[in-house]
């Protein structure tokens, strides 16, 4: 025979237990007027609801809630009074709850109903957070501009995003019928198969491979592949590719009297037990069910340590030692238990000191939180997986909140922008853009939910500089409402520079071939013509000297142009030696002073650094200085000033600046300077500046132009300098 519940705990203790439970226990009956009146109400949630006990006990539903809510609850009360055990959910005074109603019979007639109300806010929040993370991940997967795919353990596709479909030319449905092998080119198939085997053994890899799309085009890819792990087991592969050719809890019940307390404890969904000196003396049905026992006597008499994993013995001992100093207090902690079948469960433990059969005892209440823990672990797993995927992406990826602040940045974005994570998180996204117009693309509305892409956008860096990038702005939607934005940044700065160098290289190559093909063909007849003209001069006794001189001058001009062609056609074997660039500039200025005076131009020299030297070819450098100064003089038809300055940038670089007050150059023409045959002069060939560029490049230097119409042009020559004593 079991010990009567009235002998286990006194009414006073049970009232105290109920008062401290994270729930509400209430009792009501139907009076002679047919009205439901509450006769008992206790529990900690009353404080959350700001509902004093005295406003419930002795009152009807209509006395402390709205008519509409009271009408809904009255229906539930009526069903319970008619003998139905039922549950329902609701929200009252900011508390999201679930209520269980259990009728109490006497002589086969319901005499009262016991209800328990449990706060389920945590469960709702966890479910919402999980749903939000899943939506974030789905948005990242669907709208990512890079191909994302997953494979099963046999290499068959299980999912492919739209970027993957576009890359291959096949639909997701078509690809899910095949393995990845047919898409890989023959020269990469063996290597990729080996990589796949390594990933499903647990490695995370980044590698290159190539595929053939439906147009039989070969596409070179950089692939990052990570194992997909479910419950500790690898079930497949998750990868991203880059085309480089181009995420009812507590329930409590206790009776106020022996009958009420028995029903409350016996019908409580919370596992309740009493132990004396660590030996179980009482367990309720929920406790029996929690430990997967067939009968309560399978548990009564067992030591509590048999039901707790060894790793948690010290933890539980410390928890219960504190109870010796408490009279009506309690402790709530999370722990683990071991069921009779060996399964380990996560539980929330509430322990209270009580007196049982005249002995000091401990009342223990256990709530199974395994599902909650599972949800938390699933959320954490999705979070880690998302973070891993994002941090393995090569492009910068930022998550922008609805308030336009940055709340996530992957490793690539931090490296690209020069910020640390703590510095960037919380910043307004406007710190990245100089254009206020672009900021409007982040304010996506319900009527405008499309992905926005823009090429060659200037992205501001922490140090004040910028990079040129292609960006993709993708809204994160929840119930057709924007809750954030994903920004993907692809740095194309180096690619732009490479494209410009390739174009210029192609032009130089064409010009070189042209020069090599015609230079010798022109010089031979020039030599003959020059000789015959000189012969005519000698035999005509200066009769046609003026004409002959004009022809000789023009032949010399043609010969000079051919010389410039030959300089571009093949490398010049210059005799390199230690040179003083400042002295060379002084010589050129002296040479051109007379021409400057004729054109009403004043030359102003300011050499901050004079004792500097470089290894180079003096005549070539003079040619550069002459060309640039003559261009400056000729740009000022009404005269003006030319300022020539020289100063060290650092111990290894010298900057020479030539600044005029001429007509200037239009901004759209600056990029074309130095191209063959581009000139603004009536008789110019466009080769002068091109030769200047070539000479400065051969000296490991750099030539740059800046200009403003009707203000003037500034030329900066950067040259490496040497220590003459080394």
C-alpha positions in Angstrom: 0.0 0.0 0.0 1.3 3.5 -0.8 1.6 6.2 1.8 -1.4 8.6 1.7 -0.6 11.9 0.2 -1.8 13.7 3.3 1.0 12.0 5.1 3.5 13.1 2.6 3.0 16.8 2.6 1.0 19.1 4.7 -1.5 21.5 3.3 0.8 24.4 4.3 3.7 23.0 2.4 1.6 22.3 -0.7 0.2 25.8 -0.7 3.7 27.1 -0.6 4.8 24.8 -3.4 1.9 26.0 -5.6 2.6 29.6 -4.7 6.2 29.3 -6.0 5.5 27.2 -9.1 5.9 28.9 -12.5 2.2 28.4 -13.2 -1.3 29.1 -11.8 -3.5 26.5 -10.1 -7.1 27.4 -9.7 -10.4 25.7 -8.7 -14.0 26.7 -9.5 -17.5 25.3 -9.0 -21.0 26.2 -10.1 -23.1 28.0 -7.5 -26.9 27.7 -7.1 -27.4 30.6 -9.6 -25.5 28.6 -12.3 -22.5 30.9 -12.1 -18.9 29.7 -12.1 -17.1 31.0 -9.0 -13.4 30.5 -8.3 -12.7 29.0 -4.9 -8.8 28.8 -5.1 -6.0 30.5 -7.1 -2.3 30.5 -6.5 1.0 30.6 -8.5 3.9 32.9 -9.5 2.4 33.8 -12.9 -0.2 35.8 -11.2 2.5 38.4 -10.5 3.4 38.5 -14.3 -0.3 39.1 -15.1 -0.6 41.7 -12.3 -3.6 39.8 -11.0 -3.9 39.6 -7.2 -5.4 36.4 -5.8 -8.1 38.3 -4.0 -9.5 39.5 -7.3 -10.0 35.9 -8.5 -11.1 33.9 -5.4 -14.8 34.3 -4.8 -15.2 36.0 -8.2 -16.5 35.1 -11.7 -14.6 35.4 -14.9 -16.6 38.5 -15.8 -15.2 40.2 -12.7 -11.5 40.3 -13.8 -11.5 40.1 -17.6 -13.3 41.6 -20.5 -16.8 40.4 -21.6 -15.5 38.9 -24.8 -12.7 36.9 -23.1 -15.0 35.8 -20.3 -17.5 34.5 -22.9 -14.8 32.4 -24.6 -13.6 31.0 -21.3 -17.2 30.4 -20.0 -17.6 27.9 -22.9 -14.5 25.9 -21.8 -15.7 26.0 -18.1 -19.1 24.6 -19.1 -17.5 21.8 -21.1 -15.3 20.8 -18.1 -18.3 21.0 -15.7 -20.0 18.6 -18.0 -17.2 16.1 -17.4 -14.8 16.8 -20.2 -11.0 17.0 -19.5 -9.7 19.7 -21.9 -6.9 22.1 -22.8 -6.8 25.5 -24.5 -4.3 28.3 -25.3 -4.7 32.0 -24.9 -3.0 35.4 -24.2 -3.9 37.5 -21.2 -2.0 40.6 -19.9 1.1 39.8 -22.1 1.3 36.2 -20.9 0.9 33.5 -23.6 -0.4 30.4 -21.7 -2.0 27.0 -22.0 -4.8 25.9 -19.5 -5.7 22.3 -18.5 -9.2 21.7 -16.9 -9.8 18.5 -15.0 -13.3 17.8 -13.4 -13.4 16.4 -9.8 -16.1 13.8 -9.1 -18.0 12.9 -6.0 -20.7 10.2 -6.1 -20.2 10.2 -9.9 -21.0 13.9 -10.1 -18.7 16.8 -10.9 -18.5 18.9 -7.8 -15.6 21.2 -8.9 -13.0 21.7 -11.6 -9.2 22.0 -11.1 -7.3 24.1 -13.6 -3.6 24.7 -14.3 -2.2 27.6 -16.3 1.3 27.4 -17.7 3.3 30.2 -19.3 4.5 29.0 -22.8 6.1 32.2 -23.9 9.6 30.6 -24.2 8.3 27.9 -26.5 6.6 30.5 -28.8 9.8 32.6 -28.9 12.0 29.6 -29.7 9.6 28.5 -32.5 9.6 32.0 -33.9 13.4 32.3 -33.8 13.8 28.9 -35.5 11.4 30.0 -38.3 13.2 33.3 -38.7 16.6 31.6 -39.1 15.1 29.1 -41.6 13.8 32.1 -43.6 17.1 33.8 -43.5 18.9 30.7 -44.7 16.3 30.1 -47.4 16.7 33.7 -48.6 20.5 33.4 -48.6 20.3 30.1 -50.6 17.6 31.3 -53.1 18.9 34.8 -53.8 22.7 34.2 -53.6 24.3 35.3 -56.8 26.8 32.4 -56.5 25.8 28.8 -57.3 24.9 26.8 -54.1 24.3 23.1 -54.2 23.9 20.0 -52.0 24.7 16.4 -52.7 23.7 13.2 -51.0 26.3 10.6 -49.9 26.3 9.1 -53.3 27.0 12.3 -55.2 23.5 12.9 -56.5 22.2 16.5 -56.4 19.6 17.2 -53.7 19.2 20.9 -54.2 20.6 23.7 -56.6 19.8 27.4 -56.4 18.9 29.5 -59.4 22.5 30.7 -59.9 23.5 27.0 -60.2 20.8 26.5 -62.8 22.0 29.5 -64.7 25.6 28.3 -64.6 24.9 24.8 -65.9 21.9 25.5 -68.1 20.0 22.7 -66.5 17.0 23.0 -64.2 17.2 21.9 -60.6 14.8 19.0 -61.5 17.1 17.8 -64.2 20.2 18.0 -62.1 18.6 16.1 -59.2 18.4 13.1 -61.5 22.2 13.0 -62.0 25.4 12.9 -60.0 27.9 15.7 -60.3 30.4 13.6 -62.4 28.8 14.3 -65.8 29.1 18.0 -65.3 32.9 17.9 -64.6 35.3 18.1 -67.6 37.4 14.9 -68.1 40.6 16.5 -67.0 39.1 17.3 -63.6 36.9 14.3 -63.0 39.4 12.1 -61.1 40.5 15.0 -58.8 37.0 16.2 -58.0 35.9 12.6 -57.2 38.8 12.4 -54.8 37.8 15.7 -53.2 34.2 14.4 -52.8 35.4 11.3 -51.0 37.5 13.5 -48.7 34.6 15.8 -47.8 32.2 13.0 -47.0 35.0 11.7 -44.7 34.8 15.0 -42.8 37.1 17.5 -44.5 36.2 21.0 -45.7 37.9 21.8 -49.0 38.2 24.6 -51.5 39.4 23.6 -54.9 39.3 24.4 -58.6 37.6 22.5 -61.3 35.8 23.0 -64.6 32.4 22.1 -66.0 30.7 22.1 -69.4 27.3 23.8 -69.6 24.5 23.1 -72.0 26.1 25.3 -74.6 29.2 23.1 -74.3 31.1 26.0 -72.8 33.8 25.2 -70.4 33.4 27.2 -67.1 36.3 27.3 -64.6 35.0 27.2 -61.0 36.4 27.6 -57.5 34.3 25.4 -55.2 34.1 25.3 -51.5 32.6 22.1 -50.1 31.8 21.2 -46.5 30.3 18.0 -45.1 26.6 18.1 -44.2 26.3 16.7 -40.7 23.0 15.6 -39.2 22.9 14.2 -35.6 26.6 13.7 -35.7 26.5 11.7 -39.0 27.7 12.9 -42.4 24.8 12.7 -44.8 26.2 14.5 -47.8 28.0 17.6 -49.1 27.1 21.3 -49.1 29.0 23.6 -51.4 29.3 27.0 -53.1 30.8 27.7 -56.4 32.3 30.7 -58.0 32.6 31.1 -61.7 36.1 32.5 -62.1 36.1 32.8 -65.7 33.6 35.3 -65.2 18.4 27.9 -38.8 3.6 21.6 -22.9 6.3 22.8 -21.1 5.6 23.1 -17.4 2.5 21.9 -15.8 1.8 21.7 -12.0 -1.0 20.7 -9.7 -1.3 20.1 -6.0 -4.4 19.7 -3.9 -5.4 22.2 -1.2 -7.0 19.4 0.8 -6.2 15.7 0.9 -8.5 15.0 -2.1 -7.7 18.2 -3.9 -4.0 17.8 -3.3 -4.1 14.1 -4.4 -5.8 15.0 -7.7 -3.5 18.0 -8.2 -0.3 16.0 -7.8 -1.5 12.7 -9.3 -2.8 14.5 -12.5 0.1 16.9 -12.8 2.1 16.6 -16.1 5.2 17.6 -14.0 7.1 14.7 -12.6 7.1 15.0 -8.8 9.0 12.9 -6.3 10.0 13.0 -2.7 13.2 11.5 -1.4 14.7 11.1 2.1 18.5 10.9 2.3 18.6 10.3 -1.4 16.1 7.4 -1.5 12.8 7.8 -3.4 9.7 7.6 -1.1 7.0 8.9 -3.5 6.6 9.5 -7.2 3.6 10.7 -9.2 2.4 9.1 -12.5 4.2 11.7 -14.5 7.4 10.8 -12.8 6.7 7.2 -13.6 6.1 8.1 -17.2 9.1 10.3 -17.4 11.4 7.5 -16.4 9.7 5.0 -18.7 8.7 2.7 -15.7 5.7 0.3 -15.7 4.7 1.1 -12.1 5.7 3.5 -9.4 7.1 0.7 -7.3 9.8 0.3 -10.0 11.1 3.6 -8.7 10.2 3.8 -5.0 13.1 2.6 -3.0 15.7 3.5 -5.6 18.6 5.9 -4.9 18.3 9.1 -6.7 21.9 8.6 -7.9 20.8 5.6 -10.0 18.6 8.1 -12.0 21.3 10.8 -12.5 24.2 10.4 -14.9 27.6 10.2 -13.0 28.8 13.5 -14.5 26.0 15.4 -12.7 26.4 13.9 -9.2 28.5 16.7 -7.8 26.2 19.3 -9.5 23.1 17.9 -7.8 24.9 17.5 -4.4 25.8 21.2 -4.5 22.2 22.1 -5.5 20.6 20.2 -2.6 23.2 21.2 0.0 21.9 24.8 -0.2 18.4 23.6 0.7 19.5 22.7 4.3 19.6 26.5 5.1 16.1 27.1 3.6 12.7 26.7 5.2 10.3 27.5 2.3 12.7 28.3 -0.5 13.4 26.4 -3.7 16.1 26.0 -6.3 15.5 25.6 -10.1 18.3 24.3 -12.3 18.7 22.4 -15.6 20.2 18.9 -15.3 20.1 15.5 -16.9 18.4 12.2 -15.8 18.8 8.6 -16.9 15.6 6.7 -17.6 15.3 3.0 -16.7 15.9 2.1 -20.3 19.2 4.1 -20.3 18.0 7.1 -22.3 19.4 10.4 -21.2 16.9 13.3 -21.0 17.3 17.1 -20.4 15.1 18.3 -17.5 14.5 21.4 -15.5 14.8 20.5 -11.8 12.9 22.4 -9.0 13.9 21.2 -5.5 12.3 22.3 -2.3 12.9 21.2 1.4 9.9 19.6 3.1 9.2 17.4 6.1 8.1 13.9 5.2 7.1 11.4 7.9 8.8 13.5 10.4 12.1 13.5 8.5 13.8 16.2 6.5 13.1 15.5 2.9 13.4 17.0 -0.6 10.5 17.5 -3.0 11.7 17.4 -6.6 9.8 18.5 -9.6 11.1 17.6 -13.1 10.0 19.1 -16.4 11.2 17.4 -19.6 12.9 20.1 -21.7 14.5 17.7 -24.2 12.4 19.1 -27.0 13.3 22.7 -26.0 17.0 21.7 -25.9 16.6 20.0 -29.3 15.1 23.2 -30.7 18.0 25.3 -29.2 20.6 22.9 -30.5 18.9 23.0 -34.0 18.9 26.8 -33.9 22.6 26.8 -32.8 23.4 24.2 -35.5 21.8 26.3 -38.2 23.5 29.4 -36.9 26.9 27.7 -37.0 26.3 26.2 -40.5 25.1 29.6 -41.8 28.2 31.3 -40.4 30.5 28.6 -41.8 28.9 28.9 -45.2 29.1 32.7 -45.2 32.7 32.8 -43.9 33.8 30.4 -46.7 32.3 32.7 -49.4 34.9 34.6 -51.3 32.8 37.7 -51.7 32.0 40.2 -48.9 28.5 39.4 -47.5 26.8 41.8 -45.1 23.4 41.4 -43.3 21.6 44.8 -43.0 18.7 45.2 -40.5 15.5 47.0 -41.3 16.9 50.0 -39.4 19.8 50.1 -42.0 22.5 49.0 -39.4 25.0 46.3 -40.2 24.4 43.2 -37.9 26.6 40.6 -39.7 29.7 40.7 -41.8 31.6 37.6 -43.1 35.4 37.4 -43.0 35.8 38.3 -46.6 33.8 41.6 -46.1 36.0 42.6 -43.1 39.2 41.9 -45.1 37.9 43.8 -48.1 36.7 46.9 -46.2 39.5 47.1 -43.6 37.2 47.1 -40.5 37.3 44.8 -37.5 34.0 43.0 -36.7 33.4 45.0 -33.5 34.0 48.2 -35.4 31.7 47.5 -38.3 28.7 45.7 -36.5 26.2 48.4 -35.6 27.4 50.9 -38.2 24.8 52.4 -40.6 25.3 50.9 -44.1 25.8 54.4 -45.4 29.4 54.4 -44.3 30.1 52.2 -47.3 28.5 54.4 -50.0 29.2 57.9 -51.1 26.0 58.0 -53.2 22.8 58.8 -51.2 20.8 57.6 -54.2 22.1 54.1 -53.8 20.8 54.0 -50.2 17.3 54.1 -51.5 17.8 50.6 -52.9 17.9 49.2 -49.3 14.4 50.6 -48.6 12.5 47.8 -50.4 8.8 47.9 -50.0 6.0 45.4 -50.6 5.5 46.8 -54.1 9.3 46.5 -54.9 10.8 43.3 -53.6 13.2 42.4 -56.4 17.0 41.9 -56.2 19.0 45.0 -57.2 22.4 44.6 -58.9 24.8 47.4 -59.8 28.2 47.2 -61.4 31.3 49.3 -60.8 30.2 51.0 -57.5 32.7 52.8 -55.3 32.7 51.2 -51.9 34.3 53.4 -49.1 37.0 51.8 -47.0 37.8 52.5 -43.3 41.0 54.2 -44.3 39.2 56.7 -46.5 40.0 55.1 -49.8 37.7 53.1 -51.9 37.4 50.0 -54.1 35.4 49.4 -57.2 32.9 46.6 -56.8 29.8 44.8 -58.2 27.1 44.7 -55.6 23.9 42.7 -55.1 21.2 43.9 -52.7 18.7 41.2 -51.8 15.7 41.8 -49.4 15.0 39.4 -46.5 11.2 39.0 -46.4 8.9 37.7 -43.8 5.1 37.6 -44.6 5.8 39.8 -47.6 7.4 42.4 -45.3 11.1 43.4 -45.4 12.9 42.6 -42.2 16.4 43.1 -43.5 18.7 43.0 -46.5 21.7 40.9 -47.7 24.4 42.9 -49.4 27.0 41.0 -51.5 30.2 42.9 -52.5 32.5 41.6 -55.3 35.7 43.5 -55.6 36.5 44.2 -59.3 39.2 46.9 -58.8 42.1 44.7 -59.8 40.1 43.3 -62.7 39.4 46.8 -64.0 43.1 47.6 -63.9 44.0 44.4 -65.6 41.5 45.0 -68.4 43.0 48.5 -69.0 46.5 47.1 -69.1 45.5 44.4 -71.6 43.8 47.0 -73.9 46.9 49.2 -73.7 49.2 46.2 -74.3 47.2 45.2 -77.4 47.5 48.7 -78.8 51.3 48.8 -78.2 51.6 45.4 -79.8 49.7 46.5 -82.9 51.7 49.7 -83.1 55.0 47.8 -82.7 54.1 45.5 -85.6 53.1 48.4 -87.7 56.3 50.2 -86.9 58.5 47.2 -87.6 56.8 46.7 -90.9 57.1 50.1 -92.4 60.2 51.8 -90.7 62.8 50.2 -93.0 60.7 50.6 -96.1 60.4 54.3 -95.4 64.0 55.0 -94.4 65.6 53.6 -97.6 63.8 56.0 -100.0 64.3 58.8 -97.5 68.1 58.3 -97.6 68.0 58.3 -101.4 65.8 61.5 -101.6 68.0 63.2 -99.1 71.1 62.4 -101.0 69.7 63.6 -104.4 68.5 66.8 -102.9 72.0 67.5 -101.4 73.4 66.6 -104.9 71.0 69.1 -106.5 72.2 71.8 -104.0 75.8 71.2 -105.0 75.3 71.4 -108.8 72.8 74.2 -109.0 74.9 76.8 -107.3 72.4 77.6 -104.6 69.7 78.4 -107.2 67.1 76.2 -105.5 68.6 76.3 -102.0 65.4 77.5 -100.3 63.3 74.8 -101.8 66.0 72.2 -101.1 66.2 73.3 -97.4 62.5 73.0 -97.1 62.5 69.5 -98.5 65.4 68.5 -96.3 63.6 69.8 -93.2 60.5 67.9 -94.1 62.6 64.7 -94.8 64.2 65.1 -91.3 60.7 65.4 -89.8 59.6 62.2 -91.6 62.8 60.6 -90.4 62.1 61.7 -86.8 58.6 60.2 -86.9 60.1 56.9 -88.2 62.6 57.1 -85.3 59.7 57.3 -82.9 58.1 54.3 -84.6 61.3 52.3 -84.2 61.5 53.2 -80.5 58.1 51.6 -80.0 58.8 48.7 -82.3 61.7 47.2 -80.4 63.5 47.7 -77.0 66.1 50.5 -77.0 69.5 49.5 -75.9 70.2 52.5 -73.7 73.4 53.0 -71.8 72.2 53.2 -68.2 74.2 55.3 -65.8 73.9 57.4 -62.7 71.9 60.5 -63.6 70.7 63.6 -61.7 67.1 64.2 -62.8 67.1 67.7 -61.4 70.2 68.7 -63.5 68.5 67.1 -66.6 65.4 69.2 -65.9 67.5 72.3 -65.5 69.3 71.7 -68.8 65.9 71.3 -70.6 64.5 74.4 -69.0 67.6 76.4 -70.2 67.1 74.9 -73.7 63.4 75.9 -73.9 63.6 79.3 -72.3 63.9 81.1 -75.6 60.9 79.3 -77.0 59.0 80.1 -73.8 59.8 83.8 -74.0 58.6 83.8 -77.7 55.3 82.4 -76.4 55.1 84.8 -73.5 55.5 82.0 -71.0 57.4 82.3 -67.7 59.1 79.2 -66.3 59.3 79.0 -62.5 61.6 76.4 -60.9 61.3 75.1 -57.3 63.6 72.2 -56.5 63.1 71.2 -52.8 65.4 68.3 -53.4 68.4 68.6 -55.7 70.9 66.1 -54.5 69.0 63.0 -55.8 70.1 60.4 -58.4 68.7 57.6 -60.4 69.9 54.9 -62.8 68.7 55.7 -66.2 69.4 57.0 -69.7 69.8 60.8 -69.7 68.8 61.6 -73.2 65.6 59.6 -72.9 64.6 61.5 -69.7 65.4 64.8 -71.4 63.1 63.8 -74.2 60.3 63.2 -71.7 60.9 66.6 -70.0 61.1 68.4 -73.4 57.9 66.8 -74.7 56.0 67.6 -71.5 57.3 71.2 -71.3 56.6 71.9 -75.0 53.0 70.6 -74.6 52.6 72.9 -71.6 54.0 75.9 -73.6 51.8 75.2 -76.6 48.7 74.9 -74.4 48.9 78.6 -73.5 48.2 80.6 -76.7 48.1 83.9 -74.7 51.1 83.1 -72.5 51.1 82.3 -68.8 53.1 80.5 -66.1 54.6 77.1 -65.8 55.6 75.9 -62.4 58.2 73.1 -62.2 58.7 71.5 -58.7 60.7 68.5 -57.4 60.5 66.9 -54.0 61.0 63.5 -52.4 57.9 61.3 -51.7 60.1 59.1 -49.5 63.6 57.8 -49.4 63.1 55.8 -52.6 60.8 58.0 -54.8 61.1 61.4 -56.4 58.1 63.4 -57.6 58.6 66.0 -60.4 55.5 68.2 -61.1 54.9 70.4 -64.2 51.8 72.7 -63.8 50.6 75.0 -66.5 47.8 77.5 -66.9 46.7 76.4 -70.3 43.4 75.4 -71.9 43.2 72.1 -70.0 42.0 68.7 -71.1 38.4 67.4 -70.9 37.8 64.8 -68.1 36.6 62.2 -70.5 39.8 62.5 -72.6 42.3 62.0 -69.7 42.1 58.2 -69.9 43.1 58.3 -73.6 46.3 60.2 -73.0 49.3 58.2 -74.2 47.3 56.3 -76.8 48.9 56.2 -80.3 47.7 58.8 -82.8 45.5 60.6 -80.1 46.4 64.3 -80.2 44.8 67.7 -80.1 47.6 69.3 -82.1 47.1 70.1 -85.8 50.3 68.4 -86.9 50.8 66.0 -84.0 51.1 62.3 -84.3 50.0 61.4 -80.8 53.3 59.4 -80.3 55.0 61.9 -78.1 53.1 61.2 -74.9 53.1 57.5 -75.7 56.9 57.5 -75.9 57.0 59.5 -72.6 54.9 56.8 -71.0 57.1 54.1 -72.3 60.3 55.8 -71.2 59.0 56.4 -67.7 57.8 52.9 -67.4 61.2 51.6 -68.6 62.7 53.6 -65.7 60.2 51.9 -63.3 58.3 55.1 -62.8 54.8 56.4 -63.2 53.3 59.3 -65.2 49.9 60.8 -64.2 47.8 63.7 -65.5 45.1 65.9 -63.8 43.4 68.8 -65.6 40.6 71.3 -65.5 39.2 73.1 -68.6 40.5 76.8 -68.8 42.4 76.3 -65.6 45.4 74.2 -66.6 47.0 70.8 -66.5 49.3 69.2 -63.9 51.7 66.3 -64.8 53.3 64.3 -62.0 56.4 62.2 -62.8 57.3 59.6 -60.1 60.8 58.1 -60.4 62.8 55.7 -58.3 66.0 57.2 -56.8 69.3 55.6 -55.8 71.9 56.3 -53.1 75.0 57.1 -55.1 77.3 56.0 -52.3 75.9 52.4 -52.3 
